[in-house]
Amino acid sequence: MPQIKLRFGEVETYSTSPGIEALADEVENQGFFGYEGELRGAEDFVTGEDYIFLDFYKEITVEQEEFNEDADIVMGERELARPMRFLLTEDGKYAFESTSQVYDDDALEYLFEPFGLDFETEQYGNFSLEEIKNYYENVFRVRGLKLKGIAEQEPERHHDTAVEDLVQQAGEPMVRAVFSTGSKDNNLKNSDIVDGFSDLSDIKYIRAKDSEGEIQELYSSGRIEVRYSADFDLEDQAQLARDTMETVFSSYVG
């Protein structure tokens, strides 16, 4: 299944930001621009009630081995068009695809440059342990977990004494633990043992399923990967990114 790897942030402009409609008009008019080797722009875009979603591209230079005219292998350079899906809301929150050599600032400069706007961004890094545990508690179904620091956290809820003792004993020889439902569509949550391990340890990764049946993977590094149906068009992808952003900002980004 296709997937999108999202990170999140907020942008503040030094003067009044144009509305979504004005941004969309500029995107439609300007297309791709820049010097050779530095082209950038949106191949396509959609707008929603409070957002614009870009299929953004930036030209990057990569090094690769190639043959020269003497049939020797040398390092050469090649220009590639690399995509990054990017969503910006009316209130300055944004989500961007985790893509090598293409950054959130690239898309924001593309959007704001026609208006002469300077801006500052706050990109969200690692999710805190509190935010990750909040995600664990609220997500519809948990299908996979990776834990470190076994039994090193203070409990945030009541557990059976036998469960706490088991986790504490496991924490002496164990460095990390992995729980998974495998190919089964089961739920790891509400198992006394799994809940105990999760509460008393550092959660580094959660593989979950939301109420719509979409697979989400949350990494403590601040990234969420969401899988979606192969027949999703750009509007569907935009709404998925918007919904994921709303979940993150309302529940997990403090």
PyMOL commands that set and color helices and strands:
alter all, ss='L'
color gray80, all
select helices_A, chain A and resi 20-30+104-115+129-138+161-171+192-200+234-252
alter helices_A, ss='H'
color red, helices_A
select strands_A, chain A and resi 3-13+40-47+51-67+73-89+93-97+119-123+141-148+176-180+202-209+215-219+224-227
alter strands_A, ss='S'
color yellow, strands_A
deselect
rebuild
show_as cartoon
